[in-house]
C-alpha cells in the first residue's frame, strides 16, 4: 500500500498557493457533505478546511449536513451535480458511496473512510479507476491486536461486536482474523442489527470465556455504550475500541466503559487529502490517478477511569506509550442548551470550570429557548438545560428536576446614542409599547424617533414584565420589533441607534448599553434583595435522572463560593 510522507504533503500544501494563485482566478466551488456529527468527523472537516485555506487557492465552501439522513444527503449531492461544482468532499464511508452513485463525472475527495476497497469505493489503493480518491483512517488489524494485547497481557480470547450490514467493521474484523492466530488470540464474533441485541450478544460472548471486548468502528454500538457497560462493568471485562468515541461515552451513572483505543489524528487525516484536492482542481489530474493515502502514525488512547471502574491495573510500560490518558473529567463532554438569557453567564462559568479541572469540555451552544432546552434534555439530546422559568406541570411529568441557581433583574436598556433619559416610569413603558410615546423628546431626551424591540409571546422576560407592569399584557400588538432570542436582542440594541428594549442584566455585561431605572429604582443587588426592584427572572438548570460526572461537577460549581462570585459579577443574585 503506497503512502505519502507527511513531509511531502506539507511541502505540497505550502508550495501550491504560488502555483494556484498565479494561474487560477476563479473561486473553485467545493461541496462538503457531513453525514455524522461525531467528534472524529468534525475534526476531519476542520483539517480539510484548514488545509484548503492554507493552500491559498480561490475557493468557496458549500457545507451541507445530512444529520444521518440518507435522503437528505443524496439531495445535496444531486444539487451539486446540477450546479456542476468543481469538487465534492465527503466525510465518511456512506456519503462517499452515495456521491459515487449520484455524481459520476465530478471529482470526489474523501476522508475518514476506513477501508475504501472493502466498502466498494475503489478497486485498489493505487490508481483505482474511478472519480474518487482521498485519505483513509485505516489501521492494520495486526497493529490493533498487538496494542490490545500489550494493554491486556493475558488476552487470549477477544470478543468483537458489530453490525454485519456495516462494511467498515466487517473489513476491520476480516483483517484482524488474518493475524489473530499468529498472535495467540482467538476472535469470538457477535453480530447485531438493533440496540436491543447489544446486551444479550455481549452476555453470550462472556459465557464463551472472552478476556476483553473489542468494539470496532460501529456507530450503532458507539451511540449505545451505556448498554455495553451494563454487561461489561459488572463482569469486570475490559473494553477496547477502534475509535475515540468508544472510550469517551459514559453510562447514565457516569461510569466510563471503553478502556483502550487505537485511532488516528482525524484533523491530520482531513489535511491529508488536501494535496489531492488541490491537484485535481488546479491541474485537472484525474482522481483515478491519485493514490489513496493513510497516516503513518497512530494514537493510543487510554481511559484510566474505565480501568478504575473494573479494578484493572494497566501495565506501566503500556501507559508510557499512550498518546493521551483520560483521567478524572478528561475526555468527558457535556452540552448545556436552552435559553439565551443565561447563555453568556453560563459560558463564562463553563470556561472558568474547564480551566480549574484541566480536562473535560463544557459546551454552551446558541439559544434554543427554555422550552427547547427542556425538550432536548428530556429526550436525552443534551445533558443540562438552561432555563429562565420553573418547569410547567406537564414538564414535571417527564421525570425532570429543576434547580434555580440565581435571580437576574430584567432591565430596560437603550443604545448609548439616547441621551437625557435615565428613568422610565411604568406609564412611560406602556406608552412606548402602545405607540403613544414615539419620540425621545416626550421623555426628556432629544427630538428623535423611538425604536423599540420586544420579545415573542412566551419569552421569560416578557412574562415577568407582563406580570409586574399592569396594562402591558393588554397591548396585543406592541409598537416594537419582535426579536426571537436574547443574543440577537443584544446585537440589535447594540447596532441600532435610538433603540430601547429589555434584557436580563447578565446580558448587558461587556457592552455599552445604558441601563435605565424603572420608577426611580435602579436594578442593584440591594434593591433586588429588598424587593424594591420587582422585575426579576429566575435562572435555573434542568436535568433528567441523577446527576453524574461532569454534569454534577458543573451544577455543584454553581453553588460554590467561586461560582456564586461569577454569578454576582454578571449582575445576578446567586441562590
C-alpha positions as CSV (number, residue, x, y, z in Angstrom):
1,X,0.0,0.0,0.0
2,X,1.5,3.3,-1.1
3,X,1.7,6.0,1.5
4,X,2.7,9.6,1.1
5,X,5.0,11.0,3.7
6,X,3.7,13.9,5.8
7,X,6.8,15.9,4.9
8,X,5.8,15.7,1.2
9,X,2.2,16.6,1.9
10,X,3.3,19.6,4.0
11,X,5.5,20.8,1.1
12,X,2.7,20.4,-1.4
13,X,0.3,22.4,0.7
14,X,2.8,25.2,1.3
15,X,4.1,25.4,-2.2
16,X,0.8,25.0,-4.1
17,X,-0.5,28.5,-3.3
18,X,2.1,30.2,-5.6
19,X,1.1,27.9,-8.5
20,X,-2.6,28.1,-7.8
21,X,-2.9,31.8,-7.3
22,X,-0.7,32.5,-10.4
23,X,-2.8,30.6,-12.8
24,X,-6.4,30.4,-11.4
25,X,-8.5,33.4,-10.6
26,X,-12.0,31.9,-10.3
27,X,-13.1,30.6,-6.9
28,X,-13.4,26.8,-7.0
29,X,-16.7,25.7,-5.6
30,X,-16.2,22.8,-3.1
31,X,-19.3,20.9,-1.8
32,X,-18.6,19.3,1.6
33,X,-21.0,16.6,2.8
34,X,-21.2,15.8,6.6
35,X,-23.0,12.6,7.4
36,X,-22.4,12.1,11.1
37,X,-21.8,14.9,13.7
38,X,-19.1,12.9,15.5
39,X,-16.0,14.4,17.1
40,X,-13.9,12.4,14.5
41,X,-15.8,13.8,11.5
42,X,-15.8,17.3,12.9
43,X,-12.0,17.1,13.4
44,X,-11.6,15.8,9.8
45,X,-13.8,18.6,8.5
46,X,-11.7,21.2,10.4
47,X,-8.5,19.7,9.0
48,X,-9.7,19.7,5.4
49,X,-11.0,23.3,5.5
50,X,-7.8,24.5,7.2
51,X,-5.7,22.8,4.6
52,X,-7.6,24.4,1.7
53,X,-7.4,27.8,3.4
54,X,-3.7,27.4,3.8
55,X,-3.2,26.5,0.2
56,X,-4.3,29.9,-0.9
57,X,-6.4,28.8,-3.9
58,X,-9.5,30.9,-4.5
59,X,-12.5,28.8,-3.3
60,X,-15.9,28.8,-1.8
61,X,-17.2,26.0,0.5
62,X,-20.8,24.8,0.4
63,X,-21.0,22.8,3.6
64,X,-24.1,20.6,4.0
65,X,-25.0,18.5,7.0
66,X,-27.3,15.5,6.4
67,X,-27.7,14.6,10.2
68,X,-27.7,10.8,9.3
69,X,-30.5,11.2,6.8
70,X,-29.7,9.3,3.6
71,X,-32.4,11.0,1.6
72,X,-31.1,14.5,2.6
73,X,-27.5,13.5,1.8
74,X,-28.5,12.3,-1.7
75,X,-30.4,15.5,-2.3
76,X,-27.4,17.6,-1.5
77,X,-25.3,15.5,-3.9
78,X,-27.8,15.9,-6.7
79,X,-27.9,19.6,-6.1
80,X,-24.1,19.8,-6.6
81,X,-24.4,17.6,-9.7
82,X,-26.9,20.0,-11.2
83,X,-24.8,23.0,-10.2
84,X,-21.6,21.4,-11.6
85,X,-19.5,22.1,-8.5
86,X,-15.8,21.7,-9.1
87,X,-15.2,19.2,-6.3
88,X,-17.2,17.2,-3.8
89,X,-15.6,16.4,-0.4
90,X,-17.2,13.5,1.5
91,X,-16.5,12.7,5.1
92,X,-17.2,9.1,5.9
93,X,-17.9,5.9,4.0
94,X,-21.6,6.1,3.3
95,X,-21.6,9.6,1.9
96,X,-18.7,8.7,-0.4
97,X,-20.6,5.7,-1.8
98,X,-23.7,7.9,-2.4
99,X,-21.6,10.6,-4.1
100,X,-20.2,8.0,-6.5
101,X,-23.7,6.9,-7.3
102,X,-25.1,10.3,-7.9
103,X,-22.1,12.3,-9.2
104,X,-20.3,10.1,-11.7
105,X,-18.4,12.8,-13.5
106,X,-17.4,15.3,-10.7
107,X,-14.1,14.7,-8.9
108,X,-14.6,13.4,-5.3
109,X,-12.1,13.5,-2.5
110,X,-12.9,11.7,0.7
111,X,-11.6,11.5,4.2
112,X,-12.5,9.3,7.2
113,X,-13.2,6.2,5.1
114,X,-11.8,3.2,6.9
115,X,-11.4,0.7,4.0
116,X,-12.3,2.1,0.6
117,X,-11.6,-1.2,-1.1
118,X,-13.7,-3.4,1.1
119,X,-16.6,-0.9,1.0
120,X,-16.6,-0.9,-2.8
121,X,-15.5,2.7,-3.1
122,X,-12.4,1.7,-5.1
123,X,-10.9,-1.4,-6.6
124,X,-7.3,-0.7,-5.4
125,X,-5.5,1.7,-3.1
126,X,-3.5,2.9,-6.1
127,X,-4.9,4.2,-9.5
128,X,-8.3,2.7,-8.7
129,X,-10.0,3.8,-12.0
130,X,-12.9,5.8,-10.5
131,X,-13.6,9.6,-10.0
132,X,-12.6,9.4,-6.3
133,X,-9.6,9.4,-4.1
134,X,-8.8,10.6,-0.6
135,X,-7.4,9.8,2.8
136,X,-8.3,6.7,4.8
137,X,-8.2,6.2,8.6
138,X,-7.2,2.5,8.0
139,X,-5.1,0.9,10.7
140,X,-3.7,-2.5,10.1
141,X,-5.5,-5.2,12.1
142,X,-2.3,-6.8,13.3
143,X,-1.2,-3.5,14.9
144,X,-4.5,-3.1,16.7
145,X,-4.4,-6.6,18.1
146,X,-0.8,-6.0,19.2
147,X,-1.8,-2.8,21.1
148,X,-4.8,-4.6,22.7
149,X,-2.6,-7.5,23.8
150,X,0.1,-5.1,25.2
151,X,-2.6,-3.3,27.3
152,X,-4.2,-6.6,28.4
153,X,-1.3,-9.1,28.6
154,X,-3.5,-12.1,29.4
155,X,-5.6,-11.5,26.3
156,X,-6.2,-14.8,24.6
157,X,-9.9,-14.7,23.6
158,X,-11.2,-11.4,22.2
159,X,-14.9,-10.9,21.7
160,X,-16.0,-8.5,19.0
161,X,-19.4,-7.0,18.4
162,X,-20.5,-5.2,15.2
163,X,-23.3,-4.8,12.6
164,X,-22.7,-7.2,9.7
165,X,-24.5,-4.7,7.4
166,X,-21.8,-2.1,8.0
167,X,-18.8,-2.7,5.7
168,X,-16.4,-0.7,8.0
169,X,-16.3,-3.1,11.0
170,X,-16.6,-6.1,8.7
171,X,-13.4,-5.0,7.0
172,X,-11.7,-4.5,10.3
173,X,-12.7,-7.9,11.6
174,X,-11.7,-9.7,8.5
175,X,-8.3,-8.1,8.5
176,X,-7.8,-8.9,12.2
177,X,-8.7,-12.6,11.6
178,X,-5.6,-13.0,9.4
179,X,-3.2,-12.2,12.2
180,X,-5.1,-13.2,15.3
181,X,-3.9,-16.8,15.4
182,X,-0.3,-15.9,14.9
183,X,-0.6,-13.5,17.9
184,X,-2.1,-16.2,20.0
185,X,-5.6,-14.6,20.0
186,X,-8.9,-16.3,19.3
187,X,-11.7,-14.0,17.9
188,X,-15.3,-14.6,19.0
189,X,-17.8,-12.7,17.0
190,X,-21.3,-11.4,17.9
191,X,-23.3,-9.6,15.2
192,X,-26.2,-7.2,16.0
193,X,-28.5,-5.1,13.9
194,X,-30.6,-3.4,16.7
195,X,-29.9,-1.8,20.0
196,X,-31.9,-4.4,22.0
197,X,-29.5,-7.1,20.8
198,X,-26.4,-5.5,22.3
199,X,-26.7,-6.7,25.9
200,X,-27.7,-10.3,25.0
201,X,-24.9,-10.5,22.4
202,X,-22.2,-9.4,24.9
203,X,-23.6,-11.7,27.6
204,X,-23.3,-14.6,25.2
205,X,-19.7,-13.7,24.4
206,X,-18.9,-13.5,28.1
207,X,-20.3,-17.0,28.5
208,X,-17.7,-18.2,25.9
209,X,-14.9,-17.0,28.2
210,X,-13.7,-13.8,26.4
211,X,-10.9,-11.8,28.1
212,X,-11.9,-8.5,26.6
213,X,-14.5,-7.0,24.3
214,X,-13.5,-5.1,21.1
215,X,-15.8,-2.5,19.6
216,X,-14.7,-1.7,16.0
217,X,-15.8,1.4,14.2
218,X,-19.6,0.8,14.6
219,X,-21.9,3.8,15.2
220,X,-24.7,1.6,16.4
221,X,-22.6,0.4,19.4
222,X,-20.8,3.7,20.0
223,X,-24.1,5.5,20.4
224,X,-25.2,2.9,22.9
225,X,-22.1,2.3,25.0
226,X,-24.3,2.5,28.1
227,X,-25.8,-0.8,27.0
228,X,-22.3,-2.2,26.7
229,X,-21.4,-1.0,30.2
230,X,-24.5,-2.7,31.8
231,X,-22.9,-6.0,31.0
232,X,-19.2,-5.4,30.9
233,X,-18.9,-3.4,34.1
234,X,-20.4,-6.0,36.5
235,X,-18.3,-8.6,34.7
236,X,-15.2,-6.5,35.1
237,X,-14.5,-7.0,31.4
238,X,-12.0,-4.7,29.7
239,X,-13.4,-3.0,26.6
240,X,-11.2,-1.9,23.7
241,X,-12.1,0.2,20.7
242,X,-11.1,1.4,17.2
243,X,-12.3,4.9,17.9
244,X,-12.1,7.7,20.4
245,X,-15.9,7.6,20.7
246,X,-15.6,4.1,22.2
247,X,-13.8,5.4,25.2
248,X,-15.4,8.8,25.6
249,X,-19.0,7.8,26.2
250,X,-20.3,7.5,29.8
251,X,-23.1,5.4,31.2
252,X,-26.1,7.0,32.8
253,X,-24.4,6.5,36.1
254,X,-21.4,8.5,34.9
255,X,-19.0,5.5,34.5
256,X,-16.6,5.1,31.6
257,X,-16.8,1.8,29.6
258,X,-14.1,1.8,26.9
259,X,-10.5,1.4,28.3
260,X,-8.2,1.4,25.3
261,X,-8.5,2.8,21.8
262,X,-6.2,2.8,18.8
263,X,-7.1,5.5,16.3
264,X,-5.7,8.3,14.1
265,X,-5.5,12.1,14.4
266,X,-8.6,13.0,12.4
267,X,-7.7,16.6,11.9
268,X,-4.4,15.5,10.3
269,X,-6.4,13.0,8.3
270,X,-8.6,15.8,7.0
271,X,-5.5,17.7,5.9
272,X,-4.0,14.6,4.3
273,X,-6.5,14.6,1.4
274,X,-5.9,18.3,0.6
275,X,-3.0,17.9,-1.8
276,X,-5.1,15.5,-3.9
277,X,-8.0,18.0,-3.9
278,X,-5.7,20.9,-4.9
279,X,-4.1,18.7,-7.7
280,X,-7.4,17.8,-9.1
281,X,-8.7,21.4,-9.1
282,X,-5.6,23.2,-10.3
283,X,-4.1,20.7,-12.8
284,X,-7.1,18.7,-13.8
285,X,-5.5,15.5,-12.8
286,X,-7.9,12.6,-12.7
287,X,-8.8,11.2,-9.2
288,X,-8.2,7.7,-10.5
289,X,-4.5,8.5,-11.0
290,X,-4.0,9.7,-7.4
291,X,-3.3,7.0,-4.8
292,X,-5.4,6.8,-1.6
293,X,-3.4,7.8,1.4
294,X,-3.2,6.8,5.0
295,X,-1.5,8.3,8.1
296,X,1.8,6.7,9.1
297,X,1.4,7.4,12.8
298,X,-1.4,6.3,15.1
299,X,-2.7,7.3,18.5
300,X,-3.1,5.1,21.6
301,X,-5.7,6.4,24.0
302,X,-6.3,5.1,27.5
303,X,-9.2,5.9,29.7
304,X,-7.9,5.3,33.2
305,X,-11.4,5.9,34.6
306,X,-12.7,2.8,32.8
307,X,-9.8,0.8,34.2
308,X,-10.6,2.0,37.7
309,X,-14.3,1.2,37.2
310,X,-13.5,-2.6,36.8
311,X,-10.4,-2.6,39.1
312,X,-8.0,-3.3,36.2
313,X,-4.3,-2.3,36.6
314,X,-2.9,-1.1,33.2
315,X,0.8,-2.1,32.8
316,X,3.0,0.9,33.4
317,X,5.1,0.3,30.3
318,X,1.8,0.5,28.2
319,X,0.8,3.7,30.0
320,X,4.1,5.2,28.9
321,X,3.2,4.6,25.2
322,X,-0.1,6.4,25.4
323,X,-0.8,9.4,23.3
324,X,-3.4,10.5,25.8
325,X,-4.5,9.3,29.1
326,X,-8.0,10.2,30.2
327,X,-8.3,10.8,34.0
328,X,-10.9,12.4,36.1
329,X,-13.2,14.5,33.8
330,X,-10.7,14.4,30.9
331,X,-12.5,13.1,27.8
332,X,-15.9,13.9,29.1
333,X,-18.2,16.4,27.4
334,X,-21.5,17.9,28.4
335,X,-23.8,20.2,26.5
336,X,-25.9,22.9,28.3
337,X,-28.6,24.1,25.9
338,X,-31.6,26.3,26.3
339,X,-32.4,30.0,27.0
340,X,-30.3,32.8,25.7
341,X,-30.9,34.8,29.0
342,X,-28.2,32.9,30.9
343,X,-26.1,32.0,27.9
344,X,-23.3,34.5,28.4
345,X,-23.1,33.9,32.2
346,X,-23.0,30.1,31.9
347,X,-20.5,30.3,29.1
348,X,-18.2,32.2,31.4
349,X,-18.8,29.8,34.3
350,X,-18.0,26.9,31.9
351,X,-14.7,28.4,30.8
352,X,-13.6,29.0,34.4
353,X,-14.5,25.5,35.5
354,X,-12.8,23.9,32.5
355,X,-9.6,25.8,33.5
356,X,-9.8,24.5,37.0
357,X,-10.4,20.9,36.1
358,X,-7.7,20.8,33.4
359,X,-9.9,18.4,31.4
360,X,-13.5,17.9,30.3
361,X,-15.4,20.0,27.7
362,X,-18.5,22.1,28.6
363,X,-20.4,23.4,25.6
364,X,-22.9,26.2,25.9
365,X,-24.4,26.5,22.4
366,X,-26.6,29.2,20.9
367,X,-30.1,29.7,22.3
368,X,-33.0,27.3,21.6
369,X,-35.2,28.9,24.4
370,X,-36.1,27.5,27.8
371,X,-38.7,25.2,26.2
372,X,-36.3,23.9,23.6
373,X,-33.7,23.1,26.3
374,X,-36.3,21.3,28.4
375,X,-37.4,19.2,25.4
376,X,-33.8,18.4,24.5
377,X,-32.8,17.3,28.0
378,X,-36.0,15.2,28.3
379,X,-35.1,13.4,25.0
380,X,-31.5,12.8,26.1
381,X,-30.0,15.0,23.4
382,X,-28.3,17.4,25.9
383,X,-27.0,16.9,29.4
384,X,-28.4,20.0,31.1
385,X,-31.0,22.6,30.1
386,X,-30.5,26.3,31.0
387,X,-33.9,27.9,31.7
388,X,-35.3,31.2,32.7
389,X,-38.5,29.9,34.3
390,X,-39.7,27.0,36.5
391,X,-41.0,23.8,35.0
392,X,-44.6,23.7,33.8
393,X,-46.9,21.0,35.2
394,X,-46.7,18.8,32.0
395,X,-42.9,19.1,32.1
396,X,-42.7,17.9,35.6
397,X,-44.2,14.6,34.4
398,X,-41.2,13.9,32.3
399,X,-39.0,13.0,35.2
400,X,-37.1,16.2,35.2
401,X,-35.5,18.1,38.1
402,X,-35.4,21.9,38.2
403,X,-32.8,23.8,40.3
404,X,-32.7,27.6,40.5
405,X,-29.2,28.9,40.8
406,X,-29.7,32.7,40.5
407,X,-32.2,35.5,40.0
408,X,-31.4,38.2,37.4
409,X,-33.1,41.6,37.1
410,X,-34.9,42.2,33.8
411,X,-33.7,45.7,32.8
412,X,-34.7,48.3,30.3
413,X,-31.7,49.4,28.2
414,X,-31.1,52.0,25.5
415,X,-28.5,52.5,22.8
416,X,-25.7,54.9,24.0
417,X,-26.9,57.4,21.5
418,X,-30.1,58.0,23.6
419,X,-29.3,60.9,25.9
420,X,-31.3,62.8,28.5
421,X,-33.3,59.7,29.6
422,X,-32.2,57.9,32.8
423,X,-35.5,56.6,34.2
424,X,-38.7,55.0,32.7
425,X,-41.9,55.2,34.7
426,X,-44.4,52.4,34.4
427,X,-46.7,54.7,32.3
428,X,-43.7,55.5,30.0
429,X,-43.2,51.8,29.3
430,X,-46.9,51.4,28.5
431,X,-46.7,54.5,26.3
432,X,-43.7,53.3,24.3
433,X,-45.0,49.8,23.6
434,X,-48.5,51.0,22.8
435,X,-47.1,53.6,20.4
436,X,-48.4,56.6,22.2
437,X,-44.9,57.7,23.1
438,X,-42.8,57.5,19.9
439,X,-40.2,60.4,20.3
440,X,-37.5,60.5,22.9
441,X,-38.3,64.2,23.4
442,X,-41.5,63.2,25.1
443,X,-39.4,61.6,27.8
444,X,-36.9,64.5,28.2
445,X,-34.4,63.3,25.5
446,X,-33.6,64.5,22.1
447,X,-36.3,65.1,19.5
448,X,-35.7,61.7,17.8
449,X,-37.9,58.7,16.9
450,X,-38.0,55.8,19.4
451,X,-37.3,52.4,18.0
452,X,-38.4,49.7,20.4
453,X,-37.8,46.0,20.4
454,X,-39.7,43.3,22.3
455,X,-39.7,39.5,22.7
456,X,-42.0,36.9,21.5
457,X,-45.1,35.8,23.5
458,X,-43.9,33.2,26.0
459,X,-40.4,34.7,26.5
460,X,-39.4,34.5,30.1
461,X,-38.5,38.2,30.5
462,X,-41.8,39.3,28.8
463,X,-43.7,37.1,31.1
464,X,-42.1,38.8,34.1
465,X,-42.9,42.3,32.7
466,X,-46.5,41.4,31.9
467,X,-46.9,40.2,35.5
468,X,-45.3,43.2,37.2
469,X,-46.4,46.1,34.9
470,X,-50.1,46.4,34.9
471,X,-51.5,47.0,31.4
472,X,-48.5,45.8,29.4
473,X,-50.1,42.5,28.7
474,X,-53.2,44.2,27.3
475,X,-51.1,45.6,24.4
476,X,-51.8,42.9,21.9
477,X,-49.8,44.5,19.0
478,X,-46.8,46.3,20.5
479,X,-45.3,49.2,18.6
480,X,-42.0,47.2,18.6
481,X,-40.0,44.8,16.5
482,X,-40.1,41.3,17.8
483,X,-36.8,39.6,18.4
484,X,-36.7,35.8,19.0
485,X,-33.6,35.2,21.1
486,X,-31.7,37.1,23.7
487,X,-28.3,37.3,22.0
488,X,-30.0,38.7,18.9
489,X,-31.8,41.3,21.0
490,X,-28.4,42.4,22.4
491,X,-27.0,42.6,18.9
492,X,-30.0,44.7,17.7
493,X,-29.8,47.1,20.6
494,X,-26.0,47.5,20.1
495,X,-26.1,48.0,16.4
496,X,-29.1,50.4,16.0
497,X,-29.2,54.0,17.4
498,X,-32.2,55.3,19.3
499,X,-33.4,51.8,20.3
500,X,-34.9,50.6,23.6
501,X,-35.6,47.1,24.8
502,X,-35.4,44.8,27.8
503,X,-32.9,42.1,28.7
504,X,-31.6,40.1,31.7
505,X,-29.0,42.3,33.4
506,X,-26.4,39.5,32.9
507,X,-26.6,40.0,29.1
508,X,-25.5,43.7,29.4
509,X,-22.1,42.8,30.7
510,X,-19.3,43.7,28.2
511,X,-21.3,46.2,26.0
512,X,-22.2,49.9,26.1
513,X,-25.9,49.6,26.5
514,X,-27.3,52.1,29.1
515,X,-29.4,50.6,31.9
516,X,-32.4,52.7,32.9
517,X,-34.1,52.9,36.3
518,X,-37.7,51.8,36.5
519,X,-40.0,54.1,38.6
520,X,-36.8,55.6,40.1
521,X,-35.4,52.3,41.2
522,X,-32.0,51.0,39.9
523,X,-31.7,47.2,39.5
524,X,-28.9,46.8,42.1
525,X,-28.4,43.7,44.1
526,X,-29.5,45.5,47.3
527,X,-32.8,46.7,45.6
528,X,-33.4,43.2,44.3
529,X,-32.9,41.5,47.7
530,X,-35.1,44.1,49.4
531,X,-37.8,43.6,46.9
532,X,-37.8,47.3,45.7
533,X,-36.9,46.2,42.2
534,X,-39.5,43.7,41.2
535,X,-38.6,42.8,37.6
536,X,-36.7,39.6,38.3
537,X,-36.3,36.4,36.2
538,X,-35.1,33.1,37.7
539,X,-32.1,31.3,36.2
540,X,-32.3,27.6,36.5
541,X,-30.8,24.3,35.4
542,X,-33.0,21.3,34.4
543,X,-31.7,17.7,34.2
544,X,-33.1,14.2,33.9
545,X,-32.3,11.4,36.4
546,X,-29.4,11.5,38.8
547,X,-26.6,13.9,38.1
548,X,-23.2,12.2,37.5
549,X,-19.8,13.0,36.2
550,X,-19.0,16.4,34.7
551,X,-22.7,17.4,34.7
552,X,-22.8,17.1,38.5
553,X,-19.5,18.9,38.9
554,X,-20.9,21.8,36.9
555,X,-24.1,22.1,38.9
556,X,-22.2,21.8,42.1
557,X,-19.8,24.6,41.0
558,X,-22.7,27.0,40.6
559,X,-23.4,26.7,44.3
560,X,-19.7,27.0,45.3
561,X,-18.3,30.3,46.6
562,X,-16.4,30.8,43.3
563,X,-19.5,30.0,41.3
564,X,-21.5,32.5,43.2
565,X,-18.9,35.2,42.8
566,X,-19.0,34.7,39.0
567,X,-22.8,34.9,39.1
568,X,-22.7,38.1,41.1
569,X,-20.2,39.6,38.6
570,X,-22.9,39.2,35.9
571,X,-25.4,41.2,37.9
572,X,-27.4,38.2,39.1
573,X,-28.2,37.2,42.7
574,X,-26.9,33.7,43.4
575,X,-29.2,31.4,45.3
